[in-house]
Amino acid sequence: MLGVRIDGAMVPVEDTMWTFWNPAGNLVGARSVAYTGITAEKAMAWFMGSEREARRARRKGWEVQRVTKARWVAEGAPMLLGEEAAKTP
């Protein structure tokens, strides 16, 4: 099992999500690690469409953060989808 450290705890990689933030600090997207790859660089390239665009976005202040799926459900989904939509399975 491959794991990563998030907030001081080891978490299986498959139990994590990538969240994407624009320069204004707004959450604009999220994806399972299974779709985007293991590294932040690969996740940003997936979200932006290419490694070149990912580098450009980082220079402009875009960020990618890895979070646990539990944190995504509790905090990210309601922020991105709205409270009611986030509760729908």
Helices and strands as residue ranges (DSSP letters): E 3-6, E 9-12, G 13-15, E 16-21, E 27-32, H 33-36, H 40-48, H 51-59, E 63-68, H 69-71, I 72-76, H 77-81, H 83-87
